[in-house]
């Protein structure tokens, strides 16, 4: 990353927003169905009036992660922000060094990512440069894919894929679970041929004979990868499975640190890592994982609002990200996003990377307040 030092250690305030934004279409995975985007937004302001926005795109319940909006709020207000206050009082301005001290708080990666991302955004405003420049972006635009939840029928699945392909999306990912796996993939190949296609199991499978049979059959369909087929806490079982399958395994829920990512690839437990900044503790860790494993990483999504979506666009504009990510357009999820202009995907399946200072967009604070369950302002 190009710049690491905050230019002003005089912080005025931090504000937190617990948001709930309705989705335009239900999103179903093996965990269940989501109809609302949840998360905690972080707004930090310094004494010069510069503002940085970050997002912890955490779910309201502990399905995907042990963390929830409530735990993120608690860890931020009771531990992380007080620790950050102490660091600021001591005149510390090097963001990676501050993050290193946050390690004394074990886990809680989503909480850390929310606060950390606001610091990088603040730094970009202080310097008057794009957040992309902070993150080391080199691409002027990024290719993007779309993640499609489990549908009520094959016809509905095919219809949604047809719609997204017509909108230019470069890669299709579908959610699978036992009983909804081989047949949908076979149908997609029959309808659309050799499109870029991957599947995501969200830990729904085991090494049982029945599940192995289905996973082996997926080998016949030239998939880019099978994402997180087995338990979230069993990396070694994925080593066994990768030796059986030709299709690359991609780890998602299993990876919470730079070390886990590096070691999983080194041991052959997977061939690809899905980086979700919230899950790995923020954008600095995302940068480290990517820089160690160029071409073997891609950026997943957590139904981010426009704020988290912009952060994701900038980090995956780095050269290490070769695989189209899940950063879809705002209209894929929301009737009205909390930023202006919203994120858009052009007819060729690309998203432009802004070059203007900061996030490159306007944050609509009135819209955020309309969708906030809780709001707290912490004065420094």
Secondary structure by P-SEA (a helix, b strand, c coil): ccccccccccccbbbbbbbbbbbcbbbbcccccccbbbbbbbbbbcccbbbbbbbcccccccccccccaaaaaaaaaccaaaaaaaaaaaccccaaaaaaaacccccaaaaaaaaaaaaaaaaaaaaccccccccccccccccbbbbbcccccaaaaaaaaaaaaaacccbbbbbbcccccaaaaaaaaacccccbbbbbccccccccaaaaaaaaaaccccccccccccccccaaaaaaaaaacccbbbbccccccaaaaaaaaaacccccccccccccccaaaaaaaaaaccccbbbbbccccaaaaaaaaaaaccccccccccccccccccccccccccccccccbbbbbbccccccccccaaaaaaaccbbbbbcc
